[in-house]
Amino acid sequence: MTRERRLFVLLVVLETAVFAWLVLSGRLPRGHDTLGLYLQQYLFLADATQSHAVALWMPNTAHGLVTNWTANCQGGLLQNAILLLGGVPAGTNHLPVFYAGLFVDEMILLVGVWTLSRRYYATLSARFFVSAAAIGSAFWMDHLVCNFRVYFCLPLILALTHDFLESGSRGKFFLAFLLMVLQFTGNTPYIPLFTLLVVLVYFIVHVLVVRMPAATLRRSLRPRPVDVLIVAANLGLLALLYVTLTHGASEIRLFRPGRNPDGSVGLDEFLTHGGALSPLRYLDLVLGLSPSLDYTLYCGILTLACAALGVFHRPGRTVYGLLICLILVVLFSTGFLSAVATMAYSVAPPLHFFRYVALTAPVAKLFLILLSGFGVEALLARREELKRTLTPLSRGLLIAAIPIALLVVATLRNRETLSSVTEILRTGRLGLGQRPGADAPAPAGALLGGSALALAAAGILFGLRARRTEISPALLAAFLGIHTLDLYRWKVQMLTQESIPLDAEQLALQEIRPVPYIPRRDPDYEHSPRFRAWKNFPDQGALYDFTDPFLGVEPPSSRYLTMAWLAPYDALRGVREERPSSPSWARISGSSVDKLQVFRAARSAASEQRVAEFLKTPEFRGDVLLLGPRQESGSLAPLAADTRLAAPCSIERFDFDSLTVKVEVPADEEDAWLMYADAWHPGWTATLNARPVPVERAFLAYKAVKLTRGSNVVEFRFSDSLRSVSYRVIGLASLGMIVAVAVLAFRLDKGKPEG
């Protein structure tokens, strides 16, 4: 094994140890969007244990909802591949499965940074330093998307594109293009738009500043017949990703304050969303406190110091190029405080859907890490070239350690001190400084103490280096060792603070089991054994309504954040708001009676407006089945009548996309209807005793089918063949990408001397 491979494997081992600790100690994210993605992945895997496919419908959320957005956002390369293969065996604990997906993501980051480092740096020490900074500062416990997936593919895309532009390799072109497309899965769709804009800006700066030879560019970009296949395949995959987001989604009604109906945002919202956009939050590069639950900036004290050294000590064109990219991202992240964000909004229309300018700070962190490698290489030069830079830098680091040490003392004496500091740093949701509980200052104080020690150690190491003609092996080892130790003490401290250990009962809840059918909507969460077992359910940041099916509850209205529902249910909600005290709503919605309801007859209306009029009639009590819009027919029973039929319903089979129910209709009944209080959508079909029957729209929001006398076996099924195919292709592409990254990792030390 070469020395380069040994150092690469060392970082893999360190990451493996961190993930093994998380799994073996049963630690779960405290809350916010990462926990939301965890719960979504659980639900899709739970459904896959029955259907062996990707769920197209979520039955226990917002009275039934298509999964266009959630199925895409809950993904990720490993999750997509697992669902392609039919899920995991029932009883598998979800915790290691979830962390395995994040481990794959971190390996993509590690392979990308190391590959890119081989292009930038001649020495192995610089490659290891930069890769350790990137992987050691990768943090996803609070907000996986904005804090990690906004940039985790970026280094590998840059490295592969560099190889393509310099060698003309169509294999690298295909992989770079494929990775760009696959960023849209497991991600909020508008996040990759910003990432791809960064790729474009990076290469524009690279061509203009670093000056890639024109002859090389012409040779690499000269069209070849295979290019048509590469572009067509990846654009086809991008089209399928678009299908997963949009096909059948016209019925979705979004509730997202600050956004236009099409999801876009105006310039003012774009420039100001997220609250305080002050550049002072970048002080977190030194403090390591995490100014927001949405992102972190700490990447090691030595990283910051070496980046400064790389910029001020005889920088070359590559350093200038990275520095320009860093400055542009920092200015963009300040929103209205600079012209960069305004210009980007004007020249890049896709950014009209992106409003999280403050949360682009982790991309700036990545460019800072890349700059630090040039500082490491400067440390390997002779002392005479470094003395003017190293001496003041060493003194500055030692001086900076003093106020942070004093802040630690002040924090331990008075917890309000830390709150004041983090209030200055924050953007959006407060991070560690506002953690509730008596023990809140202690972890943050430990983080600050670690930063103070790292500053002092960096100052001493730089001072020692300034006194020597050449760097000794022992001093170089100390640099790399303290750098790695600083990063992983921060990462472990943050992981500990932002997660909770599960007890045996709570850990058992993570076993992936089929989600059972919930017969009735119950507003009392305490009735759920799963909810009661989850004694201190994480409540940090945002929790969304898909938490309910994980807990085994389906309330009439979720206590958690609900951001979308379907148009039919929205129509019923609108009527309900005009007559909120009517006792009919509990019966219609399946709260006071079961969601499966049988009626002797149905009354039809020609329009939604006519159905709404019936629903608002004072004498209507929810005991007459109302269908429409359809040709007016059927019973003219008074709206105050009770046409409910006590016919037993038994569930034969249930998964997210289907429900099979057996209904016994008495022989003396001439007519009967089965109503299922789950949202109507044109994608639903039904069979009665294996014969297709129409699915009618009941009470504006739900679905119903006509029954016959005697035994009736009704199967409701939701299908969307286009989305089903698209998910399979995306899963196959994700599996192929994982294999490709593994091959790249195996061949990482090929083609270039170790340095």
N, C-alpha and C positions, 0 to 999 in steps of 0.2 A: 504494500500500500504506500503510495507516494505521500510526501509530507502535506501537500495540498489536500489530498483526500482525507488524511487523518484530521486536519483542522475542520474541514467541512463536516465530517462525521461527528466531531466533538460538539458542534452546534446542534446537529440532529439529536444527539444523545441528551444534551441539555434540555431541548424542547420536549423530547420524549419523557424525560424525568418530570418536567412541569405538568404535562398532561396526565401522566400516571398518578402523580400526587392528587390532581383534581378529581380523577376518577375514584381512586382508592379511598380518598377522604370524603367522597360523596358531596362535593361542593357544587352548588347551583347558582347561576347569576341572581343577584338580589332583585332584579326587576328591569324595567325600561325595555328598549326594543330588542335587546339580545334575548331576554327571557321570552318576549313575544315570539321571536323566531323559533326558539326552543319548543314552545308549546305548539306552534303551527307544524313544525316538523314531526312532533309526536303524533298529531292528529292524522297527518297524511300517511305516516307509517302504520298507525293503528288501522286505518281503513284498508291499507294495502295488505294487511294480514288476512282480510276476507276477499277483497276484490282483485288483489295482485295487479293493481293499476293505480294511476294517479287520480285522486278524487276530483271530479268535476263540479261537485255540489257540496255545500256545507249545510247540513240540515238543522243544526242546533244554534245557529248564529243569525241574528236579525230576522228570525222567522223563516230562514232559508235563504241561501245566497249562492250565486255562482262563484267559483273559486279562481276566476281569471287572475286577479291581483295576488291573492294569497298563494296560489300554487306556484306562481313565478317567484315571488319574493321569498318564500320559505325554502327555496331550493339551494343551490350550491352544487359544485361539481360532484362531490361524493353522494349527496342526497339524491341528485338526479340519477346517478348511476344505480343507486340502491333501488329506487322506485322502478327504473327500467327492468331490473332483475326480479321485480315482484315483491320488494320489501324485505323485511327480516323476519325470522321465526317469531311467532307469538310467545311472549314471556321474556324476550330480550330486553334488558334494561336500556332505556333510551339514553342515559347519561353518557356512557362511553361512545355510543353511536354519534351523538351530537358533537362530542369533543373530537372524534375521529375526523369529522368533516372540517372542523376548524384546524386540525393538525395538517390536513391536506392543503388547506388554504395557506397556512404558514410555510409549508414546504414550497409552494409556488412562489411565495415572496422570497424565501431563502435562495432557491435556485435562480430566480431572476436577478437578485442583487449580486450574487456571486458571479453569475455570467456577465453581467454588466461591469462588475469590478475588474474582470479579466481584460476588459477593453480599456478601462481608464488607468489602471495602476500596474506598474511593472513589478511590484513587490508583493509577496504573499502576505506579509504583515498587514499591508493596507487592505487587501481583500478580506482578510479575516476580521479586521477592525470594523470595517464598514458593514459587513454581513452580520456581525454580532450586534452592532447598533440597530440595524433594521429589524432583526428577528427578536432581539431582546426588548425592544420598545414597542413591539406589536401588541396592542391591547384591544380586546374586543368584548370585555365582560359587560359593559354598559350599553354601547351602541355599536353593534357589529358592522353596520353598513357605513355610517359616516366616519367611524373611527378606524376602520380597517379595510373594508372592501372597497372604499373609495380609491385606494392606491395599491392593494396587494398584488394586482396583476401588472401594474405599471412598469416595474423594472424589467420583467420578462418580455413585455411587449416592446420596450425600447431596445433591449438586447437583440431580440429576434429581428426587429426591423433594421437595426444597424447591420446585422449579418447579411440580410437580404440586399440592402443598398450597396454594401461593399463587395459582396461575392456573387450577387445575383441568384442566390440559392432559392429555388421555388419552394422547397420544403420549409424553409424558415418563413417565407412569405405566407404560406398557407397557415402555419402555426400561429404567427402573429395576428393574422386576420381572424382566425378561429377564436383566439383568446380575446380579442377585442369584442367579438360577438357574444361569447359566453359570459362576459362581464354582466350582461343584462339579465342573467338568471341568478337568483339568490340575491338580488339587488333591487332597490327602488329604482325604477326605470330611468329617472332623470339623473341619477348619480353617475352612471357610466358616460352620459353625455359630457359631463365636465371632465372626466378622466380622459376621454378621447380628444377633447379640446386641448388638454395639457400635452398629449402626445403630438398633436399637430404643431402647437407652439414650440415644443422642444425641438422638433426637427427643422422648423423654419429658422429658429435661432442657431441651431447646429450648422445648417448650410451657410447662413450669413456670417457667422462669427468664426466657427472652426474651419469653414471653407472646405467642404468635401470636394475632391477633384471632380470636375464636370465630366471628364471622360468616363470615370468610374460610374457616376450616376447614369449617364446615357447608356452604358453597357448593361447595367443592372435593370434599368427601367424599360429597355427595349422590349416591346411586346413579343410574347411567345404563345403558341397555340394552347399550351397548358394553362396559361393565365386565365383564359376564358372559363375553364373548368373550376379553377380555384375561386375566382370571383363569383361565378354562378353558384357554386356550392355554399359559400359563406353568405352571400346575399339571400339564398334560399333559406338557410338556417335563420338568418335575421328576420325573414318574412314569417317563418314559423313561430319565432319568439313574439312577433307582433300579433300573430293569431292567438297565442296563449293569453295575451293581454286584452284583446279586443273582441274576438269572435263570441257572439252571444252576450256581450256586455252592454248592449244598448239599453237594457232594462235597469242597469245599476244607477242608483242615485247617490252621489257622493256628498258628504257633509264635511267640508274642509274650509273653515273660515280663512279668509285671505286669498283664496284662489277663485279664478273665474270658472264658469261652468265647464269649460274644456280642460281645466286643470292648470292653465297658465296663470302667471302672476304679472301684475303691472310693474313698471320700473320702480316705483316707490317701495312696494313690498319686497321686490327683489333686492334692493339696496339696503333695507333696514331690518329684514326679518332676522330674528335671533337675539334681539336686544342689544346689549353693549358690544360694539364692534371695535373697541379700543385696541390698538396694537400692544398695549401694556400686558395683555393676556399672554403674549409670547415670553414674558418673564417666567412662565411655567417651564421653559427650557432649562431653567436653573433650579426652580423650586420643586418641580415634580409633584405638584398637588392635584393636578387635573382640574382645570378651571370650570369644566362643564361635564355633565354626564354624557354628552354627545361626542366628546373627543378628548384626547390627551396629547401632550406635546413633548414630554420628557423623552430624551434619547441618549442620555448619558452626559455627564459633565465634560469628560474628555472629548466626546463628539463635538460639543460646542466649541471647546478650546482648539481642537485640531481644525475645525472648519475655519475659524478665524485665522489660524496659522496658514492654512492653505490659500486663503484669499490675500493675505498681506505679505506672504513670502514668495516673491517671484512667480506670480500666477501666470499660467499659460492660457491659450485660447479656450481650451476645454473648461478651465475654471471660470473664465469669463462667461462662457455659455451657460453653465450651471447656475452661476450667480445671477444672471439675467432672469432665468426661469424662476429662481427662488424669489427674487424681488417682485416679479410679476404676480406670483401666487400670493405672496404676503399682501401686496397692495389690493389684489382682488378680494382677499379675505376680509378686508376692512370696509367693504361695501361702499357706503356713501362718503367715506373719508378720503377716497381717491377716485381718480377718473378711470382707472383700469376696469372696474366692474361695470361702469356705465358703458364704456366702449365695447366690452365683451357682450353685454346685453344687446347692443345695437347691431353688431356684426355677426353674431352667432345666434340665429333665431331659436335653436333648440334650448338655449339657456332661458327662454321665456317660461319654461316649466321648472326651472331650478331656482329655489329661493334660499338655499342654505349657504350663502356666501361665507358666513362665519365658520362653517364646518369644513371648509377646504384647508384649514390650517394643517391637518396631518400630511397633506401633499407637500406643503412647505417644509415640514419636518423631514420628509424623504429627501428633498434636494439638499437640505443641510447635511444630512448623513452622507450623501454622495460627495459633497465638498470636503468632508472631513478626511477622506482617504488621501487627498493631496497634502493635507497637513501631516498625516502620518509619514508620507514619503519625504516630506521636508525634514522631519525629525531624524531621518536616516542619513541626511547630508552632513557635511563637516560642520563643526561648531562655529567657525568663523562666519559662515553664511547665516547662522541662526541667532547669534547672540543679541543683535539689536531687536529682534522680534521676541525671543523667548524670555529674556529677562523681565521686560515690563509685563508680559503675559503671565509669567509666574507670580509676580507680585500682585497683579490684579486678581488672580484666582484666590490667593491667600487672603487678601483684603476682603473679597466678596464672601468668604466663608464666615467672617466675624459677624456681620449683621444677621445672617441666617441662623447662626448658633444662638445669638441673642433672641431671635424670634422663637426658636425652639423653647428657650427658657420661659419667655413671656407666654407662649401658648400653653405650656404645662401649668402655669400659674393662673391663667385666665383664658378660658375657652373662647371668649368673645374676640380675642386678638386675632385668631385664625379666621374667624368669620369676616372680620374687616378686610383682611388681606385677600381672601378669595372673592369677596365682593368686588374688589378692584380688578381682579383677573378674569372674572367670569364672563361667559357668553351663554345665554340660554339657561338651562337648568343647572343649578349649583352642583358642584362636585363634592369633594370630601369635606370641605369646610362647613357644610350645612348638614352633615349626616346626623340624624336624630339619635338620641341616646346618651347616657352618661359617659360611655367610653369613646365618644366621637373624637375628642382631641388626641387621644393616645396614638392611634394609627397614623394620623396626619403629622403629629409631632415626630413620630419615628421616621416618616418619609422626609420631613425637613432635616432631621438629624442626619439621615443618610446622605442627603444632598450636601450638607455642610462638610461632612467627612470626605465626600468625593471631591469637593472643591479644594479642600486642604491637601488631599493626596495628589490631585492634579497639579497644584501649585508647587508642591515639593518635587514631584517627578520632573516638571519642566525646569525647575531651578537646578536640579542635578544634571539634566541634559545640557543646560547652558554652560556648565563648568567643564564638560568633557569634549575632547576633540572629536571623538566618534562615539556613537551609542554602543554600549556594551550589550552582550546577549542577556545579561541579568536585568539590566534596566529596560530593555525592550520587552522581556517577558513580564516585568512588573507593569509596564504600560498596558499590555494586552490583558493581563490577568486582572488588574484593578478595574479596567474598562468593563470587562465581562462581568466581574463581580458586582460592580455598581449597577449595571443594567438588570441583572437577575435578582438582586436584592429589591430593587424598585418593582420589578414585575411581580415577584412573589408577594410583596407587601400589598400591591394594588389588587392582585387576584384575591388575596385573603380578605381585604376590606370590602371588595365589591361582590363577594359571593357569600353564601351561607351554607354551613354543613347540614345535611339532611340526617334526621334520625332514621332508625330502621323502618319505621312505619311509613315515613315520607319517601324513603328510598324505594320501598316496594311499590309506591304509586307510579314510579317511573317505568315499570315493566310495561312493554308495549302490548296492549290487549285490544281486541275489537271494542269500539265505543258502543255501548248498548243503546237500544232505542229508548227514548224518554217519552213515556205515554202522556204526560201532562206538564204544562208550563207552571213552574212553582216559583213564586217570588222569594221564598224563604231559603236562602243558601244553607242555613243550618240543617236543613233536612237531608243534605247530601253527606254521606259518610266520607267521601273524598275531601270535601271542603272542611269537614271537622277534623280530619286527620292532618290537614295542611294548617297546623295550628297558627303559625306566624307566616301567612302567605306573603311572599315578597311584594312590597308595595312601593318600590322606588321608581320614580319616573312614571312613564305612561304604561298602563296595562290595558289591553284591548279586549273586545268582547269575545274573541275566539278562546279566551280563557275559560268560558263557561263549559263548552263540551269537554275540555280536559278535566274539569272538576265534576263532570257528570250532572250538570244542572242546565236547565233551560228556562230562565225567567221570562215573563212577558216583556220585560225591559231590562237589559243588562245593567248592572251597577258599574261596569267597566266602559271604557271609551269605545263608542260605536261610531264608525266613520262612513259606513255605507250600508244600504239596503236596496231592495228591488222596488221598481216603480209600482207594481200592484200593491205591495205592502205600504208604500208611501201614500197611495190613494186612500187606503183604509185609515192610516194615521191621520190624514187630513180631515176625514169625516169625523173621526173620533175627537179631534181637537174642538170641533164645533158642538159636540154633545158628550163632554168628558164624563158626566156622572151616570150615563146609561149603564144598567147592569148587564146589557147584552154583550159588552166587549169581553168580559171574562169567559162567557160561553163560546162566543165566536172564535176567540184566539186559543181555546184549549187550556184555559187556566182553571175555571171552576168545574169543567168537564174535560174528558180526554180529547186529545187532538184528532183522533179518529171518531167521527160522529156519523150516525145513520139517521136519515130522515125518510118519512113516508112519501113525500113529494117535494118538488122544487117549484119555485116561482121565478120566472125569467123576466128580464128587462132588456130593452133594445139598446141601451147605452149605459156607460159608466155613470153618467149623471143621474139616470133613472134609478140605478142601484143605490147610489148615494142618497137620493131622496128617500128611498125605502128605509135605509139604515138610520136616517135622521128623524124618521117619524116617531113621535113620542110613544105610540103604543107598541112599537117593535121591541121585542125582548130577546131576540137572538134565537128563537125557536122555529123559525121558518127559513128554509134554505133559499138563499137568493143567488141566482145565476145570471151572468151577463158579462159583457154585452153579447146577446144572442136574440134570435127572434122570440118575441114574447109569446109564451105558451105555458102550459102546465096549470097547476092548481091556482085557483083564485082565493085560497084560504086567507082569512084576515091576517094582517101582519102581527096581530096580538095572539094568534093561535099557537098551539104547541103541536108541531108535526114530527117531533123526535120519535125515533123508534128504538126500543130497547133490544137491539140485535147484538149478540156477542161478537166481538172482533178479537181474533187471535193473530199475533205476529208470527209469520212463518219464517221470514228472513229479513234482515235489515243490514244495509251498509249505506255509505253516504250517498250513493247514486241510485239506490233502489230500495223499495219497501214492498214486501209481499205479505198480504193480510188475508185471512179467511173470515168471511162474514156469513152468518146464517140468517137468512131472511125468512120469516114465517110464511107458510104456504098460503095463508089467507090474506096476505098483503098483495095488492095489485101492482104497486110501484114502490121503489126504494132507491135512495141515493146514498153514496158514501162520500163524506167530505173529510179531507185531510188538511188540517190547519198548518200547512207548510206552504211557502210562497209559490204562487203560480209562475210558470215561465214557459215560453213556447218550446223549449227543449225537452219538456216532460211528455212522455207517452205512457199509455196504460193498456193492459190486457185484462180481460175478464174471462176466466176459465180458458186461458190461452188464445182468446180471440181479441184482436185490437178493438179498443173502444176510445171515443174521444175524451180528452181531459178538459172539463169545463172549468171556468173561472168562478169561484164561489166567494161571496161577500167581498168582491173586488180584489181580494188578496190571495185567496187559497185555491185549492184544486178539488175537483169532485168528479166522480164517475157514476153512471147509472147502473144499478144492480138488477138481478132477476130473482125470482122466487127460489127458495132453497139455498143450497150451498154455493157460495161465490168465492173464488180465489182471484183476488185482484193484485196485479203487480204494477206498481208505479216504477218507471225507470227514466232516469235522466241520461241523455246521450248527446255527444257532440263528437262525431267521428273525426272532424278536422283537428280539434284540440287534442284528441286522444293520440292521433298520429304525430302531431307536433311534439307532444311530451316524450314520445318514444324516440323520436329523432334527436331531440335535445339531450335525452339521457344517453343515447349512443355517442353523441359528440362529446359529452362530458366525460364518459368513460375513456374515450380515445385520448382526450386531453390529459387525463390523469396518467395514462400509460406513457404519453409523450414526455411529460414532465419527469417521470421516473427514469426514462431513457436519458434525458438531458442531464439529470443528476448523476447517473452512472458514468456518463462520458464527460463529466465536468472538467477533468484535468487533462483532457486530450487537446493537442494542437498548440500548446503554449508552454514555455518553460515555467518552472515553479517560481522563479524570482527570489 
